[in-house]
Structure formats: structure tokens, C-alpha cells
Amino acid sequence: MIRFLQPWWLLAVLPVLALAAFYVWRQLHRRAYAMRFTNVDLLRTVAPKGLGWRRHVPATAFLLCLLVLATALARPAVDTKEPLERATVMLAIDVSLSMQADDVAPNRLEAAQEAAKQFVAELPESYNLGLVSFAKAANVLVPPGKDRDAVTSAIDGLVLAEATATGEAVFTCLEAIRSVPADGAAGIPPARIVLLSDGFRTSGRSVEEAAAAAQAANVPVSTIAFGTDTGQVDIGGQLQRVPVDRLALAELAETTEGYFYEAASVSELKQVYQDMGSSIGFRTEPREVTQWYAGVALLLALCAGALSLLWSSRML
């Protein structure tokens, strides 16, 4: 179905219609000339045979050429379905104060940021990618989409805060995954959550609740533990031990059929999405066909000129 991207340009059709109306009026009111010959048979012999209906063909083709060109100004387009990859990966990064411990060089947060950026660089471009940060609460920094630069920039800008809401991070990621447009595909897209953390949950819903919700949604959660059992951090002037909670992170991954890592390399993280598959939806996009209109107009103009030369030896 043809639609116009700039329909107000269709007003350009009005002058063409006015010209066509004038042509018709002119043909109906042609000046009648007196016949100089009274001998009709002799007149038929000496007078050239008229063109009859053929004399209107070049003019009609020319007017149609103008009409098509005027319509082309409105940028005609047809709707086409473009395939859209819906498979989604959500990154969730812990920004609690314990992530400033330097038992992982240069510190836990910077190590997590580097691992996350490497993962972003390796993730297939067709997949949607989003980013969640969590401390006392979880926040969507970048909704699922194809903009890798936005995710990388947000990773670089992470800021530490108090508490650790691991469960809330998973719930927030699930909500973000559900927000991915259906675009003609059925159900939520195939998805994975990659959660980078170190410490024990101290805020929000439990990790067990989050694992159950992810399992019900069929969204595996892969977890990466950053830190050691001897990690320490200065909080409020007091040196506090911040051992990594491997058990909770491992159980979260196991319950949801994800992967658990302690030292995450890029090759290990590839396992997160290699078995994910894809979900192809469709997005309707307009495709301009102005060039086809211009081609038709050119053809009509050529026909008008050729027929006029053929029948009257004049160019229109």
C-alpha cells in the first residue's frame, strides 16, 4: 500500500489539474474558421488529413508526466517488514561500597568494569543489551537495545553506594526484558542475565525469590564473583572485612541454569549467549519509491515527445 511521507506536497497536484482542465476547455472552445472551399470533395483532396484523436495523446502523456512528478514530491513509500533480533542480555553490576576492595587488582569495581566492557565488545551486534546497577536499590541505566556505546559509557560512569540488593537486581533485569517490544513475535524474547557482584545481600528481596522468578521466566542468570575471602574496605573510618559470597551467587546460577564464575575471561562469558538462540520479530519500516515515480514520469515524457515528433514533426 502506497503512503506519503510528506503528504502536504500533494498540493503540487492542483496546478497540474488546473492545466489539464484548461486544456480540455481550450479543445472544446476552439475557434471555428470559415471554410474557403465550397467543394467538399476537392477540400478532402488538397487538405492534409487531420490527426483526429491522436493529437491529444502527446498532451495527455505530458500531463500525466507532470502529475506523477507532482505526486513524487510527497515522497511515496511502501511499508516493508524488517527483521528485528529480540534476543536480550542484561548486565547487572554491583556498585556497593565493598566493591572498592583492592583484593582484586586494581579493585573489585574496576575489574568488574573491565570484564563487562570486554563482554560488551564480544556480544553479537544483533542482540539487545541493557545495563542495571545495584546497591541499596537497582536501577536501569541503559534499557535493552542495540546501542553498545551507551552501555560502555554507563559502565565507565558507575558510582559506589551503600548496601547490596542482589535480588532486586534480578527482578529489575526481568522487568527490563519484558519491556522489549514484541514486534510480531510471540512471548518474551530469549534472554540471559549476567550479574557481577561480590558481597552478601543486605537489602531488598532475597536471592532465593529472585532465582525463583528468573526460573519461572525461563531466564538463566550467570553470576561472576569478584573478590577473595580476605577482602577489606574502609567504610566510615572503620576497616571491615568483605568476603565474597560465592555460595549465594553459585546457587543463583545453578537454580536458573546459568553459569557461575570466579575469574571471568571473555571466552568463559561467551557461554552465556552461545546457547541462547534468537527470536526474530518484525518492525514495519517505510521504503521510499520516489525513484519509481521519477522513472514513470521520464517514460511518459519520452512518449509524449516521441509521439508528438512522429505525428506532427513538433516537440509537443
ABEGO torsion letter per residue (X at the ends): XBBBABAAAAAAAAAAAAAAAAAAAAAAABBBBBBABABAAAAAAABBBBAEAAAAAAAAAAAAAAAAAAAAAAGBBBBBBBBBBABBBBBBBBABAAAABAABOABAAAAAAAAAAAAAAABBAABBBBBBBBBABBBBABBBBABAAAAAAAAAABBBBBEBBAAAAAAAAAAAAAABBAGGBBEBBBBBBBBBBABBBABEBBAAAAAAAAAAAGBBBBBBBBEBAABBBBBGGBBBBBBBBAAAAAAAAAAAGBBBBABBBAAAAAAAAAAAEBBBBBBBBBBBAAAAAAAAAAAAAAAAAAAAAAAAGBBX
